[in-house]
Amino acid sequence: MINLNPYLEQYNSDIKLDAKREDVLRTSRNAIDGTIVKYFENNNKKKPTFKGQGSFSMKTTINPKDTNDEYDIDYGVYLNFQDVIPEDKEDDKTAWIKPETVHTWVYNAVETQTSQKPENKNKCVRVKYAPGENTYSYHIDLPIYVEHNGKYFLAVKNDNEWTESDPRAIIDWFLDEVKENGEDYRIIVRFLKSWSKLQSWNCKKPTGLILTILASNEFSKQDEGVYDLALLETVENIIENLDNQLKTAKYELYNPIATSENLFEDYSEAALTEFKEKLQNLYDNLDNAMEASSEEDAFRLLRKCFKDIEYCDTSESISNYARTSAPAIIGNDGRSA
């Protein structure tokens, strides 16, 4: 059986957000801090605070695939409650400053931050950056929150409502999952997010959060660094999950933090069918690559899984071991025997 792990180990290094782009995001993020704080001070408002969130904080952000593919960071703006909640009106959210208004505050603050106009989106203000030398376009999303009685509320512009939401809690959940399952779980999430980016989707594509939660629910833990079996069996488990949901026409995937939020609520039968079929194609190609008779054939099949994966010139990539459907007995080489 072909050991694909040298290829996958290198692929993980290639796809994870590199240090240069991390530095670019941090520098831009820190500049936004100063711009927003100055605007609020000049307009007689309290100093807001800022917290990172999303895939950047989880360290699962993927490098862009091409010039049309932006990378990004989510950076929460936390307003002082005195600027939002009138005295004696704490329990009446209809009396709070409207989300549309606070969106305007943040939009005005960052309006000239870059050469491109920001976007005032439904759940954030987006600051857009043109590609610099040897880099790609990127953007920073600024969701706006206020804290009240230990709970966090997101300003949703179109509905003009404050909706309870704590994005830091999902990061804590994710870090707990990494602690329980090991760093390889984070790497499998990166593989799935990279794979999803490389697909042409006819229906609604799975979000990064959906892929992250499915990978957690269906993760197949192996010895550290045995990425091929972990990915193969995790994908197999996700396929079985989706197949069962399609058979019962009951499409459910709940947010582990906001437990009433069904992330599959807006996904049609066609969308989940397409998702399952593409995963099946990933599974088949990965399985065939592991069973290939030569390393050249294995790499050709692996390229069908990840078309941007690079050839790994190593004499250690071929290993003779048998896979079994029984519980794995791990050998000295980290493979199930």
N, C-alpha and C positions, 0 to 999 in steps of 0.2 A: 504494500500500500504506500502511496506517495505521501510524504510528510509535507504539507503545504505551509507549515508554520514559518519558515524563513521568509516566504513571500508575504504572508500576512503580517508578520512582525514589521517588515519594511514598509508595507502599505499603511499600517497604523501610523508610523512615523511621517509618512508622506501626506496623509490626509488631515491629521490634527493641525489646528491653527498654529502656524509657526510663530517663533518668538518675535520676528519683525512685525508681523501683523498685530500680535498682542500689544506690542509697544505702541503702534500707531493708534489702536483703539484706546489704550490707557491715556495717551497724551491728549487725544481729542476729548475723551470723557472728562479729564481733569480741567481742560479749558472750558468746557460747558459748565462745570461747577461754578467757576468764577464769574462767568457771564450771567448765569441765572441769579446768583447771590447778589451781584451788583445791581441787576434790574430790580430785584425785590427791595433792596435797601433804598434805591432811588425812588421807589413808589410806595414808601412807608409801609412795607410789609415785613413780616418776620423772616428770618433766615431759614430757608428750607434745608433739609438734609438729603443725602443721596445714598442709595444702596444698589449694588450690582445684583442682577438676577438673570435667569434664563441659562442658555447653554454655555455662555461665556463663563459664568460662575461655576457651572457643572464640569467645565473643561471637556465639553463634547462638541464644541464648534468645529465645523469642517472647513478646510481651505476651499476657496472658490474653485469651481471646475473650469470656468471659461470667463471671458470678458463680460458676459451677460449675467454672471452669477455674482451677486454681492455677498459680502459677509457683514456681520452686524453684532451689536451688543444691545441688551436691554438694560436700561439704567433708570431705576425708579427715583422720582422726585417726590419727597415726602414733605408736604406743606405743614406749617405750624397750625395746630387746630384753631388758634385764635383768629387766623385769617379766614377760616372756613365756617366755623360753627359759632353762631351768635350766642351770647350768654343767655342762659335759661331756655335754650332751644336744642339742647344736646340730643334729646330723644325724638326730635322732629326733623327727619332728614329733608323734608320738603322745605324747611326754613334755612337749610345750609346754603352757602354760596353755590350757585349752579355749576355743574361740571363744565358746561360750555364756557363759563366765565374763566375758570381756572385754566382751561385749555388755552384760552386767549392770552392769559398772563404768560404762560410758558412759551407759547408761539411768539409773542412779541419779544420776549427776552432773547430768543435764539434766531430771530428773523434774519439777522445779518451775520450769523456765525460762520457761514460759508458762502461761496459764490452762488449756491443753489438755494432756492426758496425751500423752507421746511414744509412738511405736509402735516396738516392738522387732521389726524386720523381719528377713528372712533375711540380707541382705547389708549392712544399715545400721541405725542408730537414727534415726528420723525425728522431728524437732522441728516441731510444727505451730503456726502463727500465725493467729489470727483476723484478718479484714479490719479494717484501721484506716480512718480517714477518707480518702475518695477513693482507696481502694486495694482489692485483692482478697486473698483468702486466699493464703498461701504456706507453704512448708515448707523446711526445711534437712535434707538427708540426710547422715548421718555414717557413712560406711563406715570400718572400723577395720583398720589395717594394722600389720605389723611388718616391719622390714628385716633380712635375714640374708644375709651374703656378697654384697652388692650386688643382691640380689633382694628383691622386695616380695611379701608374702603377705597375702591378705584373709581376715578372719575370717568364715566362712560358718556361721551359727548352726545352721540345721536339720540340716546334715550334720555339724556339729561338727568341721569340718576347716579347716585353713589352706590356701588355694588361691593359687597363684602368680598375681599380677595387678599390673600397673603402669599405673594410669590416667593418669599423667603422660605416659607414652610415646605414648598416642593423641593427646594434645594436641600434643606435638612433631610427630607425623606430620601432624596437621591443619594446623599452622602452616607446615610445609614445603609442603603442598599449596597453601595460600594464596599462599606465596611464589612457587611455580612457575606457578600458574594466574591469579594476580591476585585482588584483593579481590572481583571479581565472582563467583568461586566461592563465597565465604562468603555472598554475597547470594542466590545460587541455592539454597544450602542453607536459608537462611531462608524463601525462597518455598515450597520443598517441605515444610518443617516446618509452615508456616502452612496450606498447602493440606491437609495431612494432618489437622490439627486440625479443619478445617472439614467433614471427611467424616463420614458415619455408617457405621461399619464393622460388618459382620455377622460377619466372621471376625477373626483376629488382625491388628491394625494394624501397619504397619511402625514400628519404633522410630526415634528420632532418629539413632542410630548407623548403622542400616541406610540411611537416606536420605542421610546424610553420606558414607558409603562408596560407595554407588551413584552419587551425584553426582560424586564424585571419579573413579571408574572410567569414567564415561560423559560427562564434562564436555566441552561444545563451546565452546571458547574463541573469543570475538569481540573486537572492539575494546572498550575499556573503556566501560562504560555502555550497551552494546547488550544489554540484559537480555532483550528479547523473543525474539531469535534464540537467545541462549544458553540460555534456559529451554526454548524449543520444541525445539531440537535435542538438548539433554540429555535431556529427557523422551522424545523419540523413540528415543534410544539405549537408555535404560533399558527401554522397552517391548520393543525387539528382544531385549535380554538376557533378560528374563523370558519372552518368547515361546519363545526357544530352550530355556530350562530346562524349561518346561512340555511342550514337544514331546518332550524326552528323559527327562522325569520324573526329572531330576537337579537337585535344588535346593541350590545352593551359593553362599554369599557369605562369604568368609573375612575375619576380623579381620586388618587389615594388621600388627598387632603380635603378638597371640596367634594365630599363623598356623594353628594346628590347630583354632581355634574357628570352626565353621560357623554363622553367624548365621541361616541359613535352616533349621537343623536341626529346629526345632519348628513350621515352617510347612507347612501341608497344601497339597495341590493347590488346594483351594477358596480358601484364604487368598491364595495367589499369583495365582490367577485373578482374584479380586476386586481385588487390588492393580493388576494389569495393566489390567483394564477401567476402573478409576477413572482411571488415568494416561492411558489412551486417550481418555477423555472430556475430561480436561484438555487433552491435545494438540489434539483436534478443535476445542474452543472457542477455544483460543488461536490456532490456525492460521486459523480462520474470522474471528476478530477482526482479525487482521493483514491479511486479504484483504477486509475489509468495504468497502462502497461509501461509507460515511459514518462520521464519528467517533462519532455517536450509536449506530449499530449496533455499532461496535467495542466501545464501552464496555458495551453491554448483554451482549455475548458475554463480555467480560472479567469481568463480574460473575458469570458462570456458573463461571469459574475460581476467583475469590476473591470470595465474596459480601459481604465486608466492605471491599472496595476502594472508595475515594472518587473521585468525579468530579474530574477535573483540568481546570480552566478555563484552557486555553492555546491560543493560535492556532498554536503551533509543533508541535502533535502530529501533523499530517498531513504525510506525506512521500511523494513519488512515487518509488519505487525498485522494482526487480525482484528477486525472490529466485530463486536458482538452486541446483540440486543439485550443480553443479560447485564446486570450491574457491573460497571467497569472495575477491573483489577489493574491498578496502575503500576507499570513497570518502571525501571530505573530511567528510561528515556522519556518519562512523562506521558507515555501512550498507554491506552487501555490494551491489555493483552488478551 
